[in-house]
Amino acid sequence: MDKVRVGVIGFGNMGSAHAKHIYDGLIDGLELVAVCDTDESKREKARLSFENVEIFETYKALLDSGLTDAIIIATPHYFHCPIAIDAFNKGQHVLSEKPAGVYTKQIKQMNEAAKKSGKVFAVMFNQRTNMLFKKAHDIMQNKELGELKRMVWIITNWYRTQHYYDSGSWRATWAGEGGGVLLNQAPHNLDIWQWICGLPKRVRGFCSVAKYHHIEVEDDATVYAEYENGATGIFITSTGEAPGTNRLEISATKGKLVIENGKMTITRLITDERDFCFNSEDDFAKIPSEVEIIEQTEKESAHIGILQNFTNAILHGEALISPGFDGINEVQISNAAYLSSWKDKWVELPVNDNEYFRELKKKSKHSKTHEGLQNDKSADMKYSERWSVRW
Ligand SMILES: NC(=O)c1ccc[n+]([C@@H]2O[C@H](COP(=O)([O-])OP(=O)(O)OC[C@H]3O[C@@H](n4cnc5c(N)ncnc54)[C@H](O)[C@@H]3O)[C@@H](O)[C@H]2O)c1
């Protein structure tokens, strides 16, 4: 095989931008052969925009067509897992938009189907291609800064207006979206948190519902987490703050790193603080350290980078930047944070799948999906800078 024939399922904001990138030949070895959307206006837009691309109303018809080797899922969240499962069962490679799914029970079923199929499975965590996050991942995974003590991420620059929330009937509802800022915007950061530092042992979540918008889910959240070794994590996110902040600080036994404003400051202690603490005779010692500053000199390859990597994985066996099986990890954190917030209790990870699913169903029962503004703006095929890492 020297070309991967791909179908894009969900031709909205994100799916139409992916389809356009592929159609325009920006991804070597990936050919757009099919598009699917349940909405006729989106299908019409695709028909008018692309030549020699088959347009489908249902994803099942697309999968049955035999036209594709791989699919990209860019639908509302609840559909990610069922579509992926059917696609794996039809022998397709799958790249799913984030989050991998809404709840862990559903994601585990998808992971089973993926494993059985042996096909390439990736999830769109495009921020993993940012050079600073990648460097932080390598530093912490190689224990260059020793053992984790604390992770603090203030990621409050996911600003969204009421107009954004009103732009689709599924948005910001328990039944349609399955969560708020923790499930839609912050998954990128929750993923990078766990990618760099690993998963915590237990979580307390404080989710503020409709604090800044007329919605039924949270638009502001604070997660406090504890690790097996006693390290802690604090994660603060919001869609209601302007200008907001994007600042990640990781403190470890041999120093700390801070990522903010497009640069990473790494402070390396000359000795491990834990040894120093018990061996120094100076009550108020300051441990000598060296500081390195790394500027973000290149823009992340982002969505195109992940699409290219997915294609290369299929064609040449390249290692995935963002394997599909990693997708469950950040959902473990968000599911645990929701459960903790609803029940006012600590929640251990891995989260109890059945308990979470039961509680989510209760929320969804009273969910009121709202009529979206039915314009075609959300299939404008334009890549938005708001999807890049913003400082
Ligand atoms: N990686 C990123 O940076 C990024 C950015 C934006 C959105 N997203 C993700 O992309 C996905 C879609 O978000 P969006 O903003 O494009 O939403 P959207 O509402 O603009 O588009 C979703 C599209 O899916 C269609 N659809 C709904 N159910 C379907 C089904 N069963 N089969 C086929 N089509 C169906 C809708 O008609 C709509 O056109 C979400 O998972 C979202 O979180 C990711």
Ligand as a Chemical Component Dictionary entry (heavy atoms), coordinates in Angstrom:
data_LIG
# 
_chem_comp.id                   LIG 
_chem_comp.type                 NON-POLYMER 
_chem_comp.pdbx_formal_charge   0 
_chem_comp.three_letter_code    LIG 
# 
loop_
_chem_comp_atom.comp_id 
_chem_comp_atom.atom_id 
_chem_comp_atom.alt_atom_id 
_chem_comp_atom.type_symbol 
_chem_comp_atom.charge 
_chem_comp_atom.model_Cartn_x 
_chem_comp_atom.model_Cartn_y 
_chem_comp_atom.model_Cartn_z 
_chem_comp_atom.pdbx_ordinal 
LIG N1  N1  N 0  -8.225  18.579 18.363 1  
LIG C1  C1  C 0  -8.739  19.799 18.400 2  
LIG O1  O1  O 0  -8.009  20.781 18.475 3  
LIG C2  C2  C 0  -10.225 19.979 18.281 4  
LIG C3  C3  C 0  -10.776 21.239 18.008 5  
LIG C4  C4  C 0  -12.157 21.353 17.848 6  
LIG C5  C5  C 0  -12.969 20.229 18.014 7  
LIG N2  N2  N 1  -12.399 19.028 18.310 8  
LIG C6  C6  C 0  -13.216 17.820 18.486 9  
LIG O2  O2  O 0  -13.797 17.482 17.229 10 
LIG C7  C7  C 0  -15.074 16.886 17.448 11 
LIG C8  C8  C 0  -16.132 17.661 16.686 12 
LIG O3  O3  O 0  -16.179 18.985 17.166 13 
LIG P1  P1  P 0  -16.649 20.182 16.224 14 
LIG O4  O4  O 0  -16.312 21.431 16.937 15 
LIG O5  O5  O -1 -16.141 19.963 14.845 16 
LIG O6  O6  O 0  -18.238 19.970 16.256 17 
LIG P2  P2  P 0  -19.296 20.362 15.153 18 
LIG O7  O7  O 0  -20.639 20.355 15.813 19 
LIG O8  O8  O 0  -18.859 21.591 14.425 20 
LIG O9  O9  O 0  -19.212 19.150 14.117 21 
LIG C9  C9  C 0  -19.683 17.861 14.400 22 
LIG C10 C10 C 0  -20.294 17.317 13.120 23 
LIG O10 O10 O 0  -20.643 15.941 13.313 24 
LIG C11 C11 C 0  -21.888 15.704 12.675 25 
LIG N3  N3  N 0  -22.456 14.507 13.285 26 
LIG C12 C12 C 0  -23.139 14.405 14.452 27 
LIG N4  N4  N 0  -23.440 13.109 14.700 28 
LIG C13 C13 C 0  -22.931 12.400 13.659 29 
LIG C14 C14 C 0  -22.921 11.018 13.331 30 
LIG N5  N5  N 0  -23.458 10.122 14.151 31 
LIG N6  N6  N 0  -22.357 10.628 12.180 32 
LIG C15 C15 C 0  -21.790 11.543 11.343 33 
LIG N7  N7  N 0  -21.774 12.866 11.599 34 
LIG C16 C16 C 0  -22.330 13.279 12.745 35 
LIG C17 C17 C 0  -22.680 16.971 12.883 36 
LIG O11 O11 O 0  -23.720 17.122 11.963 37 
LIG C18 C18 C 0  -21.588 18.034 12.717 38 
LIG O12 O12 O 0  -21.491 18.477 11.379 39 
LIG C19 C19 C 0  -15.283 16.881 18.964 40 
LIG O13 O13 O 0  -14.833 15.660 19.464 41 
LIG C20 C20 C 0  -14.377 17.988 19.445 42 
LIG O14 O14 O 0  -13.980 17.841 20.784 43 
LIG C21 C21 C 0  -11.064 18.893 18.419 44 
# 
loop_
_chem_comp_bond.comp_id 
_chem_comp_bond.atom_id_1 
_chem_comp_bond.atom_id_2 
_chem_comp_bond.value_order 
_chem_comp_bond.pdbx_ordinal 
LIG N1  C1  SING 1  
LIG C1  O1  DOUB 2  
LIG C1  C2  SING 3  
LIG C2  C3  SING 4  
LIG C2  C21 DOUB 5  
LIG C3  C4  DOUB 6  
LIG C4  C5  SING 7  
LIG C5  N2  DOUB 8  
LIG N2  C6  SING 9  
LIG N2  C21 SING 10 
LIG C6  O2  SING 11 
LIG C6  C20 SING 12 
LIG O2  C7  SING 13 
LIG C7  C8  SING 14 
LIG C7  C19 SING 15 
LIG C8  O3  SING 16 
LIG O3  P1  SING 17 
LIG P1  O4  DOUB 18 
LIG P1  O5  SING 19 
LIG P1  O6  SING 20 
LIG O6  P2  SING 21 
LIG P2  O7  DOUB 22 
LIG P2  O8  SING 23 
LIG P2  O9  SING 24 
LIG O9  C9  SING 25 
LIG C9  C10 SING 26 
LIG C10 O10 SING 27 
LIG C10 C18 SING 28 
LIG O10 C11 SING 29 
LIG C11 N3  SING 30 
LIG C11 C17 SING 31 
LIG N3  C12 SING 32 
LIG N3  C16 SING 33 
LIG C12 N4  DOUB 34 
LIG N4  C13 SING 35 
LIG C13 C14 SING 36 
LIG C13 C16 DOUB 37 
LIG C14 N5  SING 38 
LIG C14 N6  DOUB 39 
LIG N6  C15 SING 40 
LIG C15 N7  DOUB 41 
LIG N7  C16 SING 42 
LIG C17 O11 SING 43 
LIG C17 C18 SING 44 
LIG C18 O12 SING 45 
LIG C19 O13 SING 46 
LIG C19 C20 SING 47 
LIG C20 O14 SING 48 
# 
